[in-house]
Amino acid sequence: TETGADTDTSVEDTEVKGCAEPIGMAVVSDDGVESTTGGGDGEVVTARSHGELAEYAGSTEPLYIIVEGELSGGDVEVNSNKTIIGAGAGATLRGIQLNVRGEQGGVQKQNIIIRNLTISGATDAVATRWTLMMRIDHLDVSNCGDGLIDITKESDYQTVSWTRFSSHHKTMLINSGTGKEDDADDMNVTLHHNWFDGSNTRNPRAAYGDIHVFNCMYNDNGYCIGLHSRCMVLSEHNYFQNTNNPIRQMYEDDPGHLDHGFCKDLGSIFDSTSGAIDVEDDMMTVNFEEQHYLYRFALDAAEDVPTFVPAHVGPGPEYSQLGPLPVPGNGAVAVSTSPTLRWTRGHSATGYQVSFGATNPPPLVGPTTEQTFTPGTLNARTVYYWRVDQVTAEGVKAGNLWRFRTE
């Protein structure tokens, strides 16, 4: 049996809970990538022009790219192992699509973080194709020519969080369309704590993958979650207000048809909504915490969503940097009972203090100048907690609480 209850009442994150590090599908270990760390330990560079952003984003080297000011221009191709993060609250891309495109049947792009930016006026704000392990976080996206964020073409293991979508019609795809069997077993995506603020349709339109939508705020939408082509969507603790068709079967009502999608809802609030709520709870075959990741430490009550989510989505100075990121990721499951834990460096750290254990808060185990910790042999099916504090010239900077479950 599983041990290690995850209540998280004794340690608070320095940001809003579930906000500082990737959670959800972006931490699922697969295809040789253990978790999404972006530019990780790469060089820190600053982009103050479209040309600089294009050069750094397209580099083959891991990079932590800080975007300053308002940039304009054409599409920017984003390569693997990149963090692109806005400085302060005003980093803006006008007419710049962040295009993350691997090769069909070839090399995928992977391990990318895009955070703390305002994007508008492009074809898509962010488009991912043949892309694995990605986190899109704290964006404000609006007024693009096609979609705002489109996840298509066999892309997989992505998390979109704390993002505001507005002033747009066809907001988000998580699929390449009907009859796209190449997407089967891919398109596994988590959407959490997003604000779909009057964005009309495709919030998202989902197909094929296991897709988890939790703690999202919907208001004044044409339709919210659209289902088709064998997707398994868990809608959990969302708030739907003044929306039409909160959960809509797009094409085929017959559950046996290949273009039918499935949705289960847990604890969402439907406030002044109309139209379809097409849920088939008994058809859900996915247990997200068993098969994919832990997440209840970041799950908020549905009644808190209308005030809590709009207050914290989008860019802000508090989201303009990332501390150490954990591997295994925050909420990872099926972790080896003999793991080596590691983390990306803190940019001002001279050393670290590691806390680890099966209790919350975990006990301090000691200092290190390394970026790894080997805890020895662990118990099976147990939740473990850990924290890495940075030792800096200004003192000790407390880290956030992380957790994983052993196999």
KARASUL-V110964 format. One record per pair of residues at least 4 apart in sequence whose ideal C-beta (glycine too) atoms are under 8 Angstrom apart, sorted by the first residue. I is the first residue (numbers start at 0). GAP is how many residues later the second one is. Records with the same first field share a line. If there is no record, write none. Layout:
I=GAP / GAP
This chain:
0=380
1=379 / 380 / 381 / 403
2=355 / 376 / 378 / 379 / 380
3=354 / 355 / 356 / 378 / 379 / 380 / 381 / 399 / 401
4=355 / 378
5=288 / 290 / 291 / 354 / 377 / 397
6=353
7=9 / 289 / 352 / 393
8=351
9=350 / 351
10=349 / 350 / 376 / 390
11=5
12=4 / 5 / 6 / 7 / 387 / 388
13=6 / 384 / 386
14=4 / 5 / 303 / 304 / 385
15=296
16=280 / 281
17=5 / 143 / 174 / 175 / 277 / 279 / 280
18=142 / 143 / 174 / 293 / 300
19=302 / 303 / 380
20=301 / 304 / 305 / 308 / 309 / 379 / 381
21=4 / 5 / 13 / 14 / 91 / 113 / 115 / 137 / 303 / 307 / 308
22=4 / 136 / 138 / 167 / 169 / 270 / 272 / 275 / 306 / 307 / 308
23=135 / 137 / 166 / 168 / 188 / 268 / 269 / 271 / 307
24=131 / 132 / 133 / 134 / 163 / 164 / 165 / 187 / 267 / 268
25=9 / 10 / 107 / 108 / 109 / 131 / 132 / 133 / 164 / 303
26=8 / 9 / 132 / 266 / 301 / 302 / 303 / 304 / 305
27=129 / 160 / 264 / 265 / 301 / 304
28=4 / 5 / 6 / 299 / 300 / 303 / 305
29=102 / 103 / 126 / 127
30=77 / 79 / 101 / 102 / 125
32=77 / 78 / 99 / 100 / 124
33=293 / 294 / 295
34=98 / 290 / 291 / 292 / 293 / 294 / 297
35=75 / 76 / 77 / 97 / 98 / 99 / 121 / 123 / 289 / 293
36=74 / 76 / 288 / 290 / 307
37=26 / 43 / 44 / 45 / 73 / 74 / 75 / 97 / 284 / 287
38=23 / 24 / 25 / 26 / 42 / 43 / 44 / 74
39=22 / 24 / 41 / 43 / 71 / 285 / 304
40=21 / 303 / 304 / 330
41=19 / 20 / 21 / 22 / 39 / 41
42=18 / 19 / 20 / 21
43=19 / 20 / 22 / 303
44=7 / 11 / 18 / 19 / 20 / 21
45=6 / 19 / 20 / 21 / 22 / 41
46=5 / 6 / 9 / 10 / 18 / 19 / 20 / 21 / 24
47=4 / 20 / 21 / 23
48=4 / 22
49=4 / 21 / 22 / 23 / 24 / 26 / 46
50=4 / 22
51=4
52=4 / 12 / 14 / 18 / 23 / 31 / 43
53=4 / 19 / 22 / 23
54=4
55=7 / 9 / 26
56=6 / 8 / 19 / 20 / 21 / 22 / 25 / 27 / 41
57=18 / 19 / 20 / 21
58=4 / 20 / 23
59=19
60=20
61=19 / 20
62=18 / 19 / 20
63=19 / 21 / 283
64=17 / 18 / 19 / 20
65=19 / 20 / 21 / 254
66=4 / 17 / 18 / 19 / 20 / 24 / 26 / 50
67=19 / 23
68=21 / 22 / 23
69=20 / 21 / 22 / 23 / 24
70=21 / 22 / 23 / 25
71=21 / 22 / 23 / 24
72=22 / 23
73=21 / 22 / 23
74=21 / 22 / 23 / 24 / 47 / 48
75=20 / 21 / 22 / 23
76=22 / 23 / 24
77=4 / 6 / 20 / 21 / 22 / 31 / 34 / 36
78=30
79=29 / 30 / 31 / 32
80=29 / 30 / 31
81=29 / 30 / 31
82=29 / 30 / 32 / 239
83=14 / 28 / 29 / 30 / 31 / 33
84=28 / 29 / 30 / 31 / 32 / 235 / 236 / 237
85=4 / 5 / 6 / 29 / 30 / 31 / 32 / 229 / 234
86=4 / 29 / 233
87=229 / 232
88=226 / 227 / 228 / 231
89=28 / 225
90=25 / 26 / 27 / 224 / 229
91=25 / 26 / 27
92=5 / 24 / 25 / 26 / 27 / 29 / 32
93=26 / 27
94=26 / 27
95=23 / 26
96=25 / 26 / 27 / 28 / 29 / 30 / 47
97=16 / 21 / 27 / 28 / 29
98=25 / 28
99=9 / 12 / 26 / 27 / 28 / 29 / 31 / 34
100=8 / 26 / 27 / 28 / 29 / 30
101=4 / 5 / 6 / 7 / 8 / 27 / 28 / 29 / 30
102=4 / 5 / 27
103=26 / 49 / 50
105=24
107=22 / 23 / 24
108=19 / 21 / 22 / 23
109=21 / 22 / 23 / 24
110=21 / 22 / 23
111=19 / 21 / 22 / 23
112=21 / 22 / 24 / 209
113=12 / 20 / 21 / 22 / 23 / 25
114=20 / 21 / 22 / 23 / 24 / 204 / 207
115=21 / 22 / 23 / 199 / 200 / 203 / 204
116=21 / 22 / 23 / 198
117=21 / 22 / 23 / 196 / 197
118=6 / 7 / 20 / 21 / 22 / 25
119=5 / 21 / 22 / 23 / 24
120=22 / 23
121=22 / 23
122=4 / 21 / 22 / 23
123=20 / 21 / 22 / 23 / 24 / 25 / 26
124=14 / 16 / 19 / 22 / 23 / 24
125=10 / 13 / 15 / 22 / 23 / 24
126=20 / 22 / 23 / 25
127=6 / 22 / 23 / 24 / 27 / 30
128=23 / 24 / 25 / 26
129=23 / 24 / 25
130=20 / 24 / 25 / 27
131=23 / 24 / 25
132=23 / 24 / 25
133=21 / 23 / 24 / 25
134=23 / 24 / 26
135=13 / 22 / 23 / 24 / 25 / 27
136=22 / 23 / 24 / 25 / 26 / 182
137=23 / 24 / 25 / 175 / 176 / 177 / 178 / 181
138=10 / 24 / 25 / 175 / 176
139=23 / 24 / 26 / 173 / 174 / 175
140=7 / 8 / 22 / 23 / 24 / 25 / 27
141=6 / 22 / 23 / 24 / 25 / 26
142=24 / 25
143=4 / 24
145=4 / 24
146=23 / 24 / 25 / 26 / 55
147=17 / 20 / 23 / 24 / 51
148=11 / 14 / 16 / 22 / 23
149=22 / 23
150=4 / 7 / 9 / 21 / 22 / 23 / 36 / 38
151=21 / 22 / 23 / 24 / 31
152=23 / 29 / 30
153=22 / 28 / 29 / 32
154=31 / 32
155=30 / 31 / 32 / 53
156=31 / 32
157=30 / 31 / 32
158=30 / 31 / 32 / 33
159=12 / 29 / 30 / 31 / 34
160=29 / 30 / 31 / 32 / 33
161=30 / 31 / 32 / 150 / 151 / 152 / 157
162=31 / 32 / 150 / 151
163=30 / 31 / 33 / 146 / 149 / 150
164=6 / 7 / 29 / 30 / 31 / 32 / 34 / 38
165=29 / 31 / 32 / 33
166=31 / 32
167=31 / 32
168=30 / 31 / 32 / 53
169=30 / 31 / 32 / 35
170=25 / 28 / 29 / 30 / 31 / 32 / 33
171=30 / 31 / 32 / 33
172=29 / 31 / 32
173=13 / 15 / 30 / 31 / 32 / 33 / 35 / 37 / 57
174=5 / 8 / 12 / 30 / 31 / 32 / 33 / 34 / 53 / 54 / 56
175=4 / 6 / 7 / 31
176=30
177=29 / 50 / 51 / 73 / 81
178=50 / 80
179=27 / 28 / 49
181=4
182=4 / 24 / 25 / 26 / 46
183=24 / 46
184=23
185=22 / 23
186=19 / 20 / 21 / 22 / 24 / 44
187=21 / 22 / 23 / 104
188=15 / 17 / 20 / 22 / 23
189=21 / 22 / 24 / 103 / 105
190=13 / 20 / 21 / 22 / 23 / 25
191=20 / 21 / 22 / 23 / 24 / 103 / 106
192=21 / 22 / 23 / 105 / 107 / 116 / 119 / 120
193=22 / 23 / 115 / 119
194=21 / 22 / 114 / 115 / 118 / 119
195=7 / 20 / 21 / 22 / 23 / 25 / 28
196=20 / 22 / 23 / 113
197=21 / 22 / 23
198=4 / 22
199=21 / 22
200=4 / 20 / 21 / 22 / 25
201=21 / 24
202=15 / 18 / 20 / 21 / 22 / 23
203=7 / 21 / 22
204=21 / 23 / 45
205=5 / 19 / 20 / 21 / 22 / 25 / 27 / 55
206=20 / 21 / 22 / 23 / 24 / 54
207=21 / 22 / 23
208=22 / 23
209=21 / 22 / 76 / 78 / 81 / 82
210=20 / 21 / 22 / 23
211=21 / 22 / 24 / 76 / 80 / 83
212=12 / 20 / 21 / 22 / 23 / 25
213=20 / 21 / 22 / 23 / 24 / 81 / 85
214=21 / 22 / 23 / 83 / 84 / 85 / 87 / 90 / 94
215=22 / 23 / 89 / 93
216=21 / 22 / 24 / 88 / 89 / 92 / 93
217=6 / 20 / 21 / 22 / 23 / 25 / 28
218=22 / 23 / 24
219=21 / 22 / 23
220=22 / 23
221=22 / 23
222=20 / 21 / 22 / 23 / 25 / 52 / 53
223=16 / 19 / 21 / 22 / 23 / 24
224=8 / 10 / 21 / 22 / 23 / 38
225=22 / 24
226=4 / 6 / 20 / 21 / 22 / 23 / 33 / 34 / 35 / 36 / 51
227=21 / 22 / 23 / 24 / 31 / 32 / 33
228=29 / 30 / 31 / 32
229=28 / 30 / 31 / 32
230=30 / 31 / 32
231=29 / 30 / 31 / 52 / 53 / 54
232=14 / 28 / 29 / 30 / 31
233=29 / 30 / 31 / 32 / 50 / 52 / 54
234=12 / 28 / 29 / 30 / 31 / 33 / 44
235=29 / 30 / 31 / 32 / 63
236=29 / 30 / 31 / 62 / 63 / 64 / 65 / 68
237=27 / 30 / 31 / 64 / 67
238=29 / 30 / 32 / 63 / 64 / 66 / 67 / 70
239=6 / 28 / 29 / 30 / 31 / 33
240=30 / 31 / 32 / 65
241=29 / 30 / 31
242=30 / 31
243=29 / 30 / 31
244=29 / 30 / 31
245=22 / 24 / 27 / 29 / 30 / 31
246=16 / 18 / 29 / 30 / 31 / 32
247=27 / 28 / 30
248=4 / 11 / 12 / 27 / 29
249=9 / 11
250=8 / 9
251=5 / 6 / 7 / 8
252=4 / 7
253=6
254=5 / 7 / 25 / 28
255=4
261=18 / 21 / 22
262=15 / 16 / 17 / 21
263=15 / 16 / 17 / 19 / 20
264=12 / 14 / 16
266=35
267=34
268=33 / 34 / 36
269=7
272=4
279=4
285=5 / 6
286=4
287=4 / 5 / 7
288=4 / 5 / 6 / 7 / 44
289=43
290=42
291=41
292=36 / 38 / 39 / 40
293=37 / 38 / 39 / 89 / 109 / 110 / 111
294=4 / 36
296=34 / 106
297=33
299=4 / 5 / 8
300=4
303=4
304=4
305=4
306=4
307=4
308=4
314=4 / 5
315=4
320=26
322=23 / 67 / 74 / 76 / 77
323=19 / 20 / 21 / 22 / 25 / 28 / 47 / 64 / 66 / 75
324=4 / 18 / 19
325=4 / 15 / 16 / 17 / 60 / 62 / 76
326=14 / 15 / 16
327=4 / 7 / 11 / 13 / 76
328=75
329=70 / 72 / 73 / 74
330=72 / 73
331=72 / 73
332=71 / 72 / 74
333=71 / 72 / 73
334=4 / 69 / 70 / 71 / 72
335=70 / 71
336=40 / 41 / 42 / 43 / 69 / 70
337=38 / 39 / 40
338=35 / 36 / 39 / 67
339=32 / 33 / 34
340=15 / 31 / 32 / 33 / 34 / 45
341=29 / 30 / 31
342=9 / 28 / 45
343=27
344=4 / 26
345=6 / 44 / 46 / 51
347=42 / 44 / 45 / 46 / 49
348=41 / 42 / 43 / 48
349=19 / 41 / 42 / 43
350=16 / 17 / 18 / 39 / 40
351=15 / 16 / 17 / 18 / 19 / 36 / 37 / 38 / 39
352=11 / 13 / 14 / 15 / 35 / 36 / 38 / 43
353=10 / 11 / 12 / 13 / 14 / 19 / 32 / 33 / 34 / 35
354=6 / 7 / 8 / 9 / 10 / 30 / 31 / 32 / 33 / 34
355=6 / 7 / 9 / 17 / 19 / 28 / 29 / 30 / 31
356=5 / 6 / 8 / 27 / 28 / 29
357=4 / 21 / 24 / 25 / 26 / 27
358=4 / 26
359=25 / 41 / 43
360=24 / 26 / 40
361=22 / 23 / 24 / 25 / 39
364=8 / 10
366=24
367=4 / 5
372=13
374=9
377=4 / 6 / 28
378=27
379=26 / 27
380=24 / 25 / 26
381=23 / 24
382=20 / 21 / 22
383=19 / 20 / 21 / 22
384=16 / 17 / 18
385=15 / 16 / 17
386=11 / 12 / 13 / 14 / 15
387=11
388=7 / 8 / 9 / 10
389=6 / 7 / 9
390=5 / 6
391=4 / 5
